[in-house]
Amino acid sequence: MQAFSRAKWPIVVTVAIVAIAAILIQQNRISRSTADALLSRADKLSWDNQWLEANPLYARAEIEFLHQGQPSKALYAHVSQFIVRAESDPIPSLLIELQKDLSLPQAREPETHLRILVIQGMIESNYDAGLARNTWQEVEGIAESRGHYLLMARAIGEQGLAAFLLGDFSTAKKLVTRAWLAAKYLHDDAAHVRYASMYGAGLVELQKYDEAIHVLDEAIDTSARSKTVAYPSIAINFKIDALRGLGRYSEALQLADQAIQRLPSARLDAHLYQIMTSKGEVYGNAGKWNEAIVQYTIALEYARRLKYWRGIVQTGGLLALAYEKQNRIQDALVTIDEAIQANKMIPAELYFSPRNMAIKAELLDKLGKQRESYLLHEKSLGLFDSLLATAPTRNVERELLNQMRDVYSRYFESLCREGNLNEAFTTIERARGRIQAQSISERPSPLPHDPTDDERKVAQMNLSLIENNDPGVAVKLDRALVESNLLAADTTLSGQTFRRPLELSQVQAHLGPKELVLEYVLDDPASSVLVITASGVKKYDLPSGDEIEHLASRYRREIHDRKTDTELARKLFSELIGPIAEYHDKQEIIIVPDGQLHLLPFGSLMENNEYAIQTHSFSVSPSASVLALLRDREEQNQVGSLGYIGVAASSEPQARSSWITRWASFGRSGSLDPLPQSKREVQTIAGYFPGAATVLLGHEATKANFTARPLDQYRVVHLALHGYADIEHPERSALVFAPDAARKSDGIMDLQAIQRLRFRASLVTLSACDTGVGPISEADVDNLANAFIEAGAESVVAALWDLEDQTTALLMTNFYKNLSMHERKGEALRNAQLDILAAGLPPYYWASVEVLGDASESV
C-alpha cells in the first residue's frame, strides 16, 4: 500500500495540483464575472438615474476589481459613487478629488477617462455652469469617437442645460430639444424625462406656465410608466414653480410635500434644498412670510452643508427679502451679507450680486444710512453695467435685464423718497436706454466664447467692486471696460441711450406745451409713474405691478376677442391715468411703458363714458431719452425729393397657397390669408403724394425690388404686408414680401435684415399683424417697429394684434388723408381711429394701431 502510494504520488499530486489550479482559475473567472456583472448592473441603474440603487453595486465592484488587480475598472466604479456623495458632501471637495483621479495612470484607459468626465460634468452642472459646459463638450467628442451615440446625445443635452443656467436660452432650447427628441425616438426613457423636464423648465422661465405643465407632466408620466427611471425631481420642482406662477398655491404646496415624502433617502440634501426653496417662494407669493422664512432657512442650511454657493446666493437673497417684509432688518442684513460673500466663490456667476447689493442698499436706507445706501446702489449699477457688457449673447443680456429690474427700481424708489426726481429719472432711463440698445443695437450679437484676457481682468474688477467701498472703483471699472473694447464707442441712437441717458432737463427741452410724458415703473407692492412736462416733473403712486399687469393682459384679451368691457376699461384708466392731475391740462400723451403695458392700447381706456382717444392723442416711446434723440435726429436728417414708397405683396387670392405664407404662419393660429384690400390701400395712399410715389404690388413686391430702391430718400414708407412676431426668438420676427423665384428668395425680411437697412423717413407704416409685438422685458419690447426706429425712421405706425383687412384699409387711407392736410402724425392717426369709432365698432377694429417714436410732426 505504501509502495503503491509512493509510486502513485507524483501522479496524484500532479492531478491534485491541476484540480486545484482549475478550481482557482474557475473561482477567479467567477470573481471577475461577478465584478463585471456588478458593474454592468450598476451602469444600467445609473443610466436610468437610479444612483442610490446603483451605489452599493459600484462599491462591491470596486472592491472586487482591486482584489483582481484591475485598478482602472476599480477607479471607474469608485468615481461612479460620487453622484450619491454629492447629495451630502461639499461639492468643491468632490471636484478637487475628481481632478486628482483624472491625473492617475489608471485614468488613461479610455472608458475610465470618459466615465470620470461624465461624473465631473454631472456634479459641475449643479455647481458652475461654465465648467459644466466645457466638460460636456469634451464628453460629446470622446463619446462620438468611441461610438457611444446615446451618451453623445445626452452630452449635447447637458450642454443645453449649462446654456440654460448661463442664460443663453436660444442655444439651450436648440440643444435640449435635440437631445429630447433623440431620447424619445431612441427609447431612452431616462433622458426623455430629463430633457422634457428641462424644456418645461425653460417654459416656466418664459412664464408660459400652462404649456410648461403639459411638458412637465409628460416627463412625470414617462417616469411613472417606466419601471427603471428614477423619480423626476426636476420636473416636479418646476411644476411647483409653474403652479405658483398660475396662483395655484395649495396645489403647489401639496406637490412639494408629496415630493419630500417620495424621496428615497433623507440624505438627499440637494433635492431637499430645491424643494424647500420652492415652498418658500410659494408662501412668499401668497404673502405668508412666516412660513416662507421657515422654508428658506431650512433650504439655506442644506446649501451651506453642501457649500452650494449658487444656492446660498440665491436663497439668501430671498430670505433677506422675507425678513425685510417682517421688518427684521438686522436679520435681513446678516443674511444678505452672507449671500454677497458667497458670490465671491463663483465669480463667473455674479448675476445675483447686483440684486443682492440693491437689497442691502434698501435695508441701509431704512436704517437711516443714506450715504452708505447711495454708494451701494451705485456699486450695484456699476457691476450690472459690467455684466451686461461682457454677456456672451443677446439673450443673456435680455434675461439679465429682466431678472435684475430690482437693481434699478429699488434705487429709483429710494431716490424718489428723497425727493430727488431728477436722479430717479436718470436711473430708470439707464435701464430703459440700456434695453433699447441691447434689443435693437446695430452691433452683432457675440457668440458664446471662453473669456478673453480682457474679460478676466474685468471679472477681477467685478470682485473688487463687491469688496471695496471706494466709489472710485466703479469709475476704474468703467474705464477698464472701455479700454478693453467691451464698451466700444457707439454713435448710433442705441449707443447714445446705452452710454449716456439724457438728463431730465434735456428731455424737457424737447417737449411742447401740450405734451405730457408718462413713464411707468411697475413694481411690487406699489408701482409709480413719472409725469414729465416741459416745465416740471412729478411722481404718482400706483397699485402693484402684478395687479396692473394682470388687468392689462385681461383687457387686451377681451379686445382681441372683439368684446367691449367698459368696466375693465374704466378700472385701468382709474389706476393708470386717473391720479394724474396734469392729464387734463395736456392733449398729447407720450407713454413710456413697462412690462405688459407695452401691449396695452391706452387710447381704448375709458374715463366715465368716453374713450381716452376721444379727448387725447397717444403715442409710445421706448424711453424719454430716445424720444429726445429722435427729435434731434429729425432736425439733422436731410431727406431727398422722393415722397412715398408703398408695398403690397399679398393682394391676390392665390397667395393663400403660397408656401412662404404657410411657412410664416407655422406655429400661429390660422393662416396668412391674402389681403385683397392692401393693393387699393397702397394705391390710394400714393395719390396723396403726386409725382413722387413708388408702388410695388403683387409679384413685383419682392424684397430685392424693395431694397434696390434708395430707401434713405423716401419721406414715407408704407408696407401692407403680413407680419410674423416670434416671441421666443425676436430675431426671427419678420415681414413677408412676395417670393422671388428668379433670385431663389423666400420673401422673408427678418428683424436683423431690417436693422441693416438705412432710412431717413419721417414715417414708416407697418400695415401688418403683430408688428408691435415682441418678447417683453421689464422695460422694453423687442419687435419689428423698434428695428425700423434703429434703422433710421423717426416714427413707426405698428399693430398690437392681427388686423382685419377691410377696416384697416379704411383706417390707413383716412390716416394718410389727414397727413396730406398737414396734420401731425399722432393727431392724424387719432382722427382716423375716431372715424372707425364713430361707426360703432369696438376697440378691436381701431385700437391696435399706435405710433412709436416721435408723433409730434407732420410728414
BELKATA-V103200 format. One line per field, one symbol per residue. burial: I if it has 16 or more other ideal C-beta (glycine too) atoms within 10 Angstrom, else O. A space follows every 50 residues. Layout:
burial->???
//
This chain:
burial->OOOOOOOOOOOOOOOOOOOOOOOOOOOOOOOIOOIOOIIOOIIOIIIIII IIIIIOIIIOIIOIIIOOOIIIIIIIIIIIIIIIIIIOIOIIOIIOOIOO IIOOOIIOIOOIIIIIIIIIIIIIIIIIIIIIIIIIOOIIOIIOOOOIOO IIIIIIIIIIIIIIIIIIIIIIIOIIIIIIOIIIOOOIIIIIIIIIIIII IIIIIIOIIOOIIOIIOIIIOIIOOOOOIIIIIIIIIIIIIIIIIOOIIO OIIOIIOOIOOOIOOOOIIIIIIIIIIIIIIIIIOIOIIOIIIIIIOIII OIIIOIIIIIIIIIIIIIIIIIIIIOOIIOIIIOIIOIIIOIIOOIOOII IIIIIIIIIIIIIIIOOOOOOOIIIIIIIIIIIIIIIIIIIIIIIIIIII IIIIIIIIIIIIIIIIOOOOIOIIIIIIIIIIIIIIIIIIIOOOIOOOOO OOOOIOIIIOIIOOIIOOOOOOIIOOIIOIIOOIOIIOOIOOIIIIIIIO IIIIOOIIOIIOOOIIIIIIIIIOOOIIIIIIIIOOIOIIOIIOIIIIIO IIOOIIOIIOOOOOIOOIIIIIIOIIIOOIOOIOOIIIIIIIIIIIIIII IIIIIIIOOOIIIOOIIIIIIIIIIIIIIIIOIIOOOOIOOIIIIIIIII IIOOIOOIOIIOOIIOOOOOOIOIIIIIIOIIIIIIOIIOOIIIIIIIOO IIIOIIOOOOIIIIIIIIIIIIIIIIIOIIIOIIIIIIIIOOOOIIIIII IIIIIOIOIIIIIIIIIIIIIIIIIIIIIIIIIIIIIIIIIIIIIIIIII IIIIIOIIIIIIIIIIIIIIOOIIIIIIIIIIIIIIIOOOIIIIIIIIII IIIIIIOOI
//
